[in-house]
Amino acid sequence: MAFVITDECLACGSCAEQCPAEAIFEGESHFEIDQEKCLACGSCKAQCPAKAIKNTEEEE
């Protein structure tokens, strides 16, 4: 199950610090997840203070 970072992202970087695969990078307006590197472990989702990280099944 993949994860995405929504527009609610505060660009604080806490998700990137937590990612064991280094799959999260700073995009133009907020952080983003490189889907090819993502391990789908959920570490980033648990760390996000804005709850801006969703499973792709949750994102519509």
N, C-alpha and C positions, 0 to 999 in steps of 0.2 A: 504494500500500500504506500503510495507516494504522498508527499506533503507539499503544500504550496503556502507562500506567504501572501496574505491579502493586503489591501490598501490601508488597513488599520495599523500596520507596522509603524512603530515609533522610531525606527532606525537606531535603536539603542545598542545593537550588536551582541546582546546577551545570547542569542540563539547561535550566532557564529562561533562564539567562544566555547559553547557546549558541544558543537558538532564534532563527533569523532572522525568523520570522513572528510572534514574540511570542504563540505559541499555548499556552504552558505557564503554568499559574497554580497557586497554592497552594490545595489543597482542604482539607477538614476534617481528614483524617488523613495525606495525602500530596499531592504535586503531581499535577496532572491535565493532560490535553491536550485543547484545544478542537479537535475533529475538523474543524470547518468552516474553521478557520484553518490547520491543519497542512498543510505542503507535502510531507510524507512524504520529507524529505531525509535523515533519519537522523542529523542532527547531535546530537540529544539522546541517542540510543542510544549513540553513540560516547563521549559525555562522562560517562555515568552510572557512578559508581564501584561501585554496588550491582548493576549489570546488571539493573535493575528495569524497563527499557523494552523492550517486545517488539513485534514485528510482530503485527497482529491475527491473522494466520494461525498464529503460534506460541502465542498465548494460547488456552487451552482450559479 
